[in-house]
Each structure stands twice: as C-alpha cells, then as structure tokens.
Amino acid sequence: MIPKALLERLTSWAIRRPPRPGGLRGVGDDWERLAEKRLKAAGYRIVERNFRVKPGEVDLVAEEKGVICFVEVKGRRGGGFGLPAEAVTPEKQRRIFRAAEAWLARERRGQAPCRFDVVSIRETPDGPEVEILRDAFRGPPARRRRR
C-alpha cells in the first residue's frame, strides 16, 4: 500500500467517513461536493443528494426562491470532449426528468414549480471553473423514432 492511500484510509477511519472512491467516480463525487458548495453560495438550499430510482438519477435536488431545482453536475478535465454541459444529452434529460417525477411523487409535491439546472465544471490549471446554468432544459425531449 502506498503512503498516500494509507494516509487517506487512516484519516477516513479517524473521522469515520468512508474513503473516497478511486477513478472517475471519486472525481465525480468531488465535483458534486464543489457544485453543492457553489449552489449554497448562490442561495440554493440543498434538499437531497444522489436521488436514484430505476428510471434515472438526479445528482442534487435543491430549492431556490420556492422553486425545486433538479441539478445535474457535469465536469471535464480537458476540452477534448467538449463542454461539460454538452454531455447532458436528450436521453440523459429524459432520465433526469423521470427521476424528478419519481421524487415529486415520493415527496407529494406534484404541483410544485420546478426546473432543471446543470452545473458545469471545467478543470483548468488555475483551478476549477464552475458555471450554474439555470433552467438548462425543459421537460422530456421528444423521443427519436427508430427506423
């Protein structure tokens, strides 16, 4: 075991927090925590993290000025694959929308005003650039017909 990994294990054991997953999942968790901080600083109140149901998942459920916000967090280490927000494809939007419907039904808030936001994080040499895209998309996009 390398010293850094040993130190992380001992630290997480001492503060009783599970160790950070390795690879992209760990980076994704870091981005979600950063997004949560920035959303709170922008006036959002975080209601739930990582809401998962069979049809899909929502990274963060938040509330801003009485509006429920379903937030997708996307990050990129470089620009080779485009901007992070471009990765929220129509299929991903449908999954987020179905998960949002399930959350609203579970919480019995079916008529509450809501919107879909995206937090875009780009890693740069100067540190992460975070952009909050309010009302990034609306409702489920129409399904593409197969030929």
Backbone as a ProteinNet text record, in pm:
[ID]
protein_1_A
[PRIMARY]
MIPKALLERLTSWAIRRPPRPGGLRGVGDDWERLAEKRLKAAGYRIVERNFRVKPGEVDLVAEEKGVICFVEVKGRRGGGFGLPAEAVTPEKQRRIFRAAEAWLARERRGQAPCRFDVVSIRETPDGPEVEILRDAFRGPPARRRRR
[TERTIARY]
84.8	0	89.9	58.5	140.5	106.8	200.6	177.3	54.5	26.4	-88.7	-219	-230.7	-351.2	-365.4	-255.1	-257.6	-302	-249.1	-286.6	-435.7	-488.4	-631.5	-717.4	-677.6	-753.8	-754.1	-637.3	-629.3	-710.2	-701.9	-777.1	-926.4	-972.6	-1116.4	-1163.6	-1079.4	-1115.9	-1125.7	-1032.4	-1029.4	-1151.5	-1197.2	-1313.8	-1442.1	-1433.5	-1548.7	-1623.1	-1547.4	-1606.1	-1554.8	-1640.8	-1592.8	-1486.2	-1387.5	-1282.8	-1339.4	-1274.6	-1315.4	-1292.2	-1392.9	-1372.1	-1264.4	-1196.4	-1091.9	-1149.5	-1066.1	-1103.8	-1202.6	-1280.6	-1375.4	-1487.6	-1524.8	-1632.5	-1592	-1467.4	-1418.3	-1411.8	-1370.2	-1365.4	-1506.9	-1602	-1741.8	-1796.1	-1761	-1803.1	-1743.8	-1617	-1554.2	-1626	-1660.5	-1730.5	-1868.2	-1937	-2068.9	-2057.5	-1954.3	-1935.1	-1903.9	-1820.9	-1789.4	-1915.9	-1995.7	-2120.6	-2214	-2221.5	-2307.5	-2264.3	-2133.2	-2081.8	-2121.5	-2101.8	-2131.1	-2280.8	-2362.3	-2507	-2551.2	-2497	-2530.8	-2489.4	-2371.6	-2323.3	-2412.5	-2476.7	-2564.6	-2707.1	-2733	-2864.6	-2954.9	-2905.1	-2983.4	-2982.2	-3087.3	-3092.1	-3094.1	-2994.7	-2984.7	-3086.5	-3169.8	-3274.3	-3230.3	-3166.8	-3125.4	-3009.6	-2926.2	-2811.1	-2827.7	-2791.4	-2788.4	-2917.7	-3027	-3156	-3158	-3173	-3169.7	-3297.8	-3351.9	-3463.2	-3432.1	-3512.1	-3484.4	-3475.1	-3567.4	-3559.3	-3443.2	-3384.1	-3276.2	-3224.9	-3144.7	-3081	-3069.4	-3080.1	-3060.9	-2946.3	-2844.3	-2728.7	-2765.8	-2837.6	-2876.8	-3019.4	-3096.1	-3228.1	-3213	-3244.4	-3226.4	-3350.6	-3353	-3464	-3407.2	-3459.4	-3417.2	-3541.5	-3564.7	-3678.4	-3811.3	-3831.3	-3956.6	-3968.2	-3865.6	-3866.5	-3776.9	-3828.5	-3748.9	-3659.7	-3530.8	-3432.6	-3371.4	-3381.6	-3317	-3186.9	-3075.1	-2945.1	-2861.5	-2810.9	-2716.3	-2578.6	-2480	-2343.5	-2259.6	-2193.7	-2107	-1972.4	-1867.2	-1733.1	-1644.6	-1541.2	-1442.1	-1304.2	-1208.2	-1069.6	-1003.4	-1047.1	-989.2	-1098.3	-1061.4	-1159.5	-1173	-1106.7	-1105.9	-1241.1	-1329.8	-1461.6	-1573.7	-1541.7	-1643.6	-1669.5	-1765.7	-1802.1	-1881.1	-1870.5	-1942.4	-2093.5	-2152.5	-2298.2	-2345.9	-2259.1	-2296.4	-2317.1	-2268.2	-2282.1	-2420.9	-2504.4	-2641.2	-2725.7	-2722.2	-2787.9	-2939	-3015.9	-3161.3	-3198.8	-3124.9	-3153.7	-3127.2	-3019.2	-2988.4	-3096.3	-3144.1	-3251.3	-3377.3	-3410.7	-3528.5	-3513.3	-3394.8	-3371.3	-3382.8	-3327.2	-3336.5	-3482.6	-3555.9	-3697	-3777.6	-3754.7	-3828.5	-3792.7	-3666	-3625.3	-3689	-3697.9	-3760.8	-3908.7	-3976.7	-4117.7	-4132.3	-4041.4	-4047	-4022.7	-3928.3	-3900.9	-4022.3	-4082.3	-4200.4	-4315.5	-4333.3	-4439.5	-4410.2	-4285.6	-4248	-4267.2	-4233.2	-4243.9	-4382.6	-4471.8	-4608.2	-4605.3	-4523.7	-4511.2	-4534.2	-4633.7	-4659.5	-4686.1	-4746.8	-4781.2	-4679.7	-4570.7	-4470.8	-4397.3	-4363.6	-4285.3	-4145.1	-4097.5	-3963.9	-3893.7	-3762.7	-3682.3	-3561	-3490.5	-3374.4	-3250.7	-3155.7	-3031.9	-2914.9	-2810	-2686.9	-2572.6	-2486.9	-2365.9	-2251.3	-2185.2	-2076.8	-1944	-1856.2	-1726.7	-1615.7	-1526.1	-1409.8	-1284.2	-1202.5	-1074.3	-977.3	-916.1	-816.7	-689.8	-577.9	-455.1	-469.9	-560.9	-582.9	-685.8	-739	-841.8	-971.6	-1071.5	-1196.4	-1278.1	-1337.1	-1432	-1571	-1653.9	-1788.4	-1890.9	-1984.1	-2090.2	-2224.1	-2317.4	-2451.7	-2542.9	-2597.9	-2689.5	-2831.7	-2900.1	-3036.5	-3131.3	-3230.2	-3331.3	-3264.5	-3170.4	-3088.9	-3170.5	-3274.3	-3363.5	-3501.1	-3601.5	-3740.3	-3800.2	-3867.5	-3943.5	-3867.8	-3932.6	-3862.7	-3859.9	-3744	-3739.9	-3815.5	-3865.7	-3940.1	-3846.7	-3902.1	-3823.8	-3796.7	-3678	-3642.5	-3700.7	-3765.6	-3824.6	-3718.6	-3731	-3638.8	-3693	-3605.3	-3648.4	-3648.3
-116.9	0	123.9	217.3	338	430.9	514.8	601.6	690.7	746.4	835.3	759.6	639	558.5	520.4	487.5	453.3	573.3	690.6	811.9	842.1	826	850.2	754	627.5	528.4	561.7	596.3	629.9	755.4	854.6	978.6	952.8	877.1	849.5	765.2	674.7	594.3	683.1	777.1	862.8	955.1	1002.8	1092	1017.8	886.6	798.3	834	859.7	887.3	780.6	728.3	626.7	684.8	603.1	654.7	695.1	790.9	839.8	729	700.6	600.1	646.5	553	588.3	612.2	658.9	675.7	788	774.3	879.1	897.4	789.5	801.9	895.6	884.7	973	1117.2	1137.7	1272.5	1328.1	1244.6	1287.1	1328.6	1254.1	1290.7	1425.5	1448.2	1577.1	1690.3	1668.8	1770.9	1798.6	1693.5	1713.6	1794.8	1768.4	1846.1	1992.5	2015.2	2151.6	2222.2	2151.2	2208.3	2243.6	2155.5	2181.7	2309.1	2327	2448.4	2573.4	2567.9	2684.8	2714.9	2609.6	2630.5	2696	2648.6	2709.9	2856.1	2885.6	3023.6	3110.2	3047.7	3121.2	3132.2	3078.7	3094.4	2972.5	2862.4	2739	2672.8	2596.4	2511.4	2367.9	2289.2	2150.5	2066.7	1993.6	1911	1764.8	1718	1577.6	1563	1463.3	1432	1293.7	1277.8	1147.4	1068.5	1125.5	1055.4	958	828.9	725.3	643.6	622.6	532.3	455.2	352.8	269.1	348.8	442.8	513.8	611.8	656.6	753.6	801.3	908	960.6	1112.2	1177.8	1322.3	1346.1	1421.3	1444.4	1524.2	1635.5	1718.9	1767.5	1763	1826.1	1945.1	2063.9	2186.2	2272.6	2378.9	2472.9	2614.2	2694.5	2834.4	2919.8	3008.2	3100.7	3028.6	2915.9	2842.4	2750.9	2744.4	2659	2538.3	2419.3	2298	2283.2	2264	2253.9	2114.8	2047.6	1917.8	1946.6	1919.8	1964.8	1845.9	1856.4	1760.1	1824.8	1752.4	1803.2	1733.3	1811.2	1755.8	1824.5	1747.6	1803.7	1746.1	1820.3	1776.9	1821	1734.1	1767.9	1847.5	1828.3	1899.8	1934.6	2000.3	2041.5	1946.7	1833.2	1740.4	1680.5	1672.2	1611.4	1714.6	1840.8	1944.9	1996.5	2084.7	2144.6	2044.7	2052.2	1958.1	1959.3	2076.7	2086	2016.9	2006.8	1938.9	1788.9	1735.2	1592.5	1556.9	1656.3	1629	1612.6	1491.2	1457.9	1447.5	1443.6	1425.4	1299.5	1191	1068.6	1091.5	1159	1190.4	1282.2	1377.1	1466.1	1386.6	1288	1203.9	1129.1	1075.7	1001	1093.4	1212.1	1308	1345.8	1368.4	1405.7	1295.4	1168.6	1057.4	1044.5	1063.5	1058.8	1175.2	1292.3	1408.7	1381.6	1319.2	1283.2	1190.1	1092.5	998.3	1071.1	1166.2	1240.4	1323.7	1392.6	1475.3	1389.2	1270.9	1180.6	1131.4	1095.4	1046.4	1153.9	1276.6	1387	1451.8	1403.4	1457.3	1607.7	1643.9	1784.2	1796	1723.1	1714.1	1844.8	1942.6	2069.4	2180.5	2146.3	2247.1	2295.6	2425	2473.3	2413.1	2369.2	2309.6	2342.8	2322.4	2344.9	2252	2247	2159.5	2245.2	2236.8	2314.2	2220	2274.3	2199.7	2280.9	2214.1	2277.9	2221.9	2310	2274.1	2307.7	2206.5	2226.5	2189.1	2283.6	2258.5	2273.1	2169.5	2175	2254.1	2356.4	2436.5	2440.6	2481.7	2492.4	2588.9	2687	2783.6	2737.1	2618.2	2567.9	2546.9	2490	2460.4	2586.1	2586.7	2691.3	2633	2695	2644.2	2741.2	2686.5	2768.1	2702.2	2779.7	2729.8	2772.8	2674.7	2702	2679.3	2787.6	2777.6	2749.2	2663.7	2628.6	2582.6	2490.3	2444.6	2370.2	2299.3	2232.2	2221.6	2195.1	2186.7	2052.2	1991.4	1868.9	1763.8	1653.7	1548.3	1581.6	1570	1591.4	1480.4	1511.1	1409.8	1294	1174.4	1055.9	1050.7	1007.2	992.9	862	867.2	744.8	659.5	531.8	437.7	402.5	380.8	344.8	197.1
0	0	0	-88.7	-96.3	18.7	58.2	175.3	163.7	44.9	30.1	56.9	1.2	22.6	169.3	232.8	374.8	458	425.3	497	479.7	356.8	332.3	413	418.8	496.7	645	697.4	839.4	871.4	783	804.3	800.5	700.5	691.3	809.5	857	973.7	1097.3	1110.6	1228.4	1234.2	1119.6	1120.4	1083.9	1074.5	1049.4	921.7	816.9	686.9	590.7	503.5	411.3	318	278.6	190.8	55.2	-8.4	-140	-242.7	-326.3	-430.5	-527.3	-588.7	-683.8	-822.3	-911.4	-1051.1	-1073.8	-1181.2	-1219.9	-1119.3	-1050.5	-952.1	-838.8	-794.8	-689.7	-735.8	-860.5	-917.1	-926.6	-969	-977.5	-841.8	-737.8	-601.8	-561.2	-597.1	-566.1	-637.8	-764.9	-842.4	-781.9	-735.9	-675.1	-546.3	-466.5	-343.5	-375.9	-478.7	-521.4	-571.6	-650.9	-702	-586.6	-488.1	-372	-299.7	-281.3	-216.7	-295.2	-428.1	-511.2	-514.8	-516.5	-516.2	-385.9	-273.8	-144.2	-142	-195.8	-200.4	-289.9	-389.6	-481.7	-428.4	-308.7	-248	-256.6	-305.1	-310	-172.9	-144.9	-24.9	-74.4	-36.5	-82.1	-5.5	-79.8	-19.9	-15.9	-123	-129.5	-227.2	-200.1	-285.9	-345	-470.5	-538.4	-522.1	-564.8	-561.3	-678.5	-647.7	-751.4	-750	-869.7	-890.9	-1018.8	-1046.3	-1163.2	-1294.3	-1319.7	-1448	-1459.7	-1349.3	-1361.4	-1227.8	-1233	-1112.9	-1123.7	-1009.4	-1001.8	-904.1	-946.9	-860.9	-736.1	-753.9	-640.7	-659.5	-552	-551.1	-457.3	-509.7	-431.8	-444.1	-365.2	-371.6	-375.9	-468	-477.8	-495.3	-400.4	-404.4	-429	-361.1	-371.6	-492.2	-575.6	-694.1	-668.1	-694.7	-677.7	-800.2	-776.5	-884.6	-884.2	-995.9	-1014.7	-1088.3	-1020.2	-1069.5	-1116.1	-1237.3	-1292.9	-1289.1	-1236	-1226.9	-1332.5	-1416.6	-1520.5	-1513.4	-1528	-1523.4	-1632.1	-1666	-1764.5	-1716.6	-1738.4	-1704.2	-1814.8	-1937.1	-2050.2	-2149	-2257.1	-2356.2	-2473.3	-2469.6	-2582.2	-2616.3	-2520.2	-2544.2	-2537.6	-2550	-2548.1	-2408.1	-2399.5	-2270.9	-2186.8	-2055	-1969.6	-1991.9	-2008.3	-2023.4	-2150.9	-2251.1	-2375.7	-2356.1	-2245.3	-2217.5	-2164.3	-2138.3	-2094.3	-2221.4	-2273.4	-2399.7	-2380.6	-2489.8	-2475.5	-2396.5	-2414.6	-2337.6	-2188.6	-2155.5	-2015.8	-1958.2	-2037.7	-1993.6	-1961.9	-2045.6	-2019.2	-1887.9	-1861.7	-1736.9	-1615.2	-1626.3	-1515.8	-1492.3	-1600.4	-1589.4	-1520.7	-1558.5	-1495.9	-1348.3	-1315.6	-1174.5	-1097.7	-1160.6	-1096.7	-1070.6	-1167.2	-1146.3	-1027.4	-1015.9	-903.6	-771	-769.1	-646.1	-606	-703.3	-674.4	-622.1	-678.1	-632.6	-490.2	-464.3	-330.9	-225.4	-258.3	-163.7	-163.4	-250	-265.1	-294.9	-392.3	-432.2	-582.5	-632.1	-775.2	-846	-778.7	-842.9	-813.6	-746.2	-710.8	-835.8	-842.2	-956.7	-951.4	-1065.5	-1068.1	-1199.4	-1197.4	-1317.5	-1313.5	-1425.2	-1439	-1463.1	-1371.7	-1380.8	-1407.6	-1464.6	-1486.6	-1426.7	-1350.2	-1300.6	-1383.7	-1455.9	-1545.7	-1478.5	-1465.9	-1400.3	-1497.4	-1521.2	-1607.5	-1524.9	-1525.2	-1455.7	-1542.6	-1485.4	-1555.5	-1471	-1528.5	-1448.1	-1329.9	-1341.7	-1234.3	-1131.8	-1149.4	-1059.6	-1135.8	-1070.6	-1141	-1173.2	-1293	-1333.2	-1319	-1238	-1212.1	-1270.2	-1347.1	-1405.6	-1374.5	-1320.5	-1291.2	-1405.3	-1475.7	-1587.1	-1537.3	-1503.6	-1453.2	-1569.3	-1543.2	-1643.6	-1773.5	-1759.5	-1872.5	-1977.9	-1935	-2029.6	-1967.4	-2052.5	-2006.3	-2044.1	-1949.1	-1975.1	-2052.4	-2077.9	-2151.8	-2301.1	-2363.4	-2507.8	-2579.5	-2696.6	-2773.8	-2807.1	-2798.1	-2830.8	-2979.5	-3013.9	-3153.6	-3205.4	-3319.7	-3375.3	-3442.6	-3421.1	-3486.4	-3622.8	-3711.9	-3849.4	-3869.3
[MASK]
+++++++++++++++++++++++++++++++++++++++++++++++++++++++++++++++++++++++++++++++++++++++++++++++++++++++++++++++++++++++++++++++++++++++++++++++++++

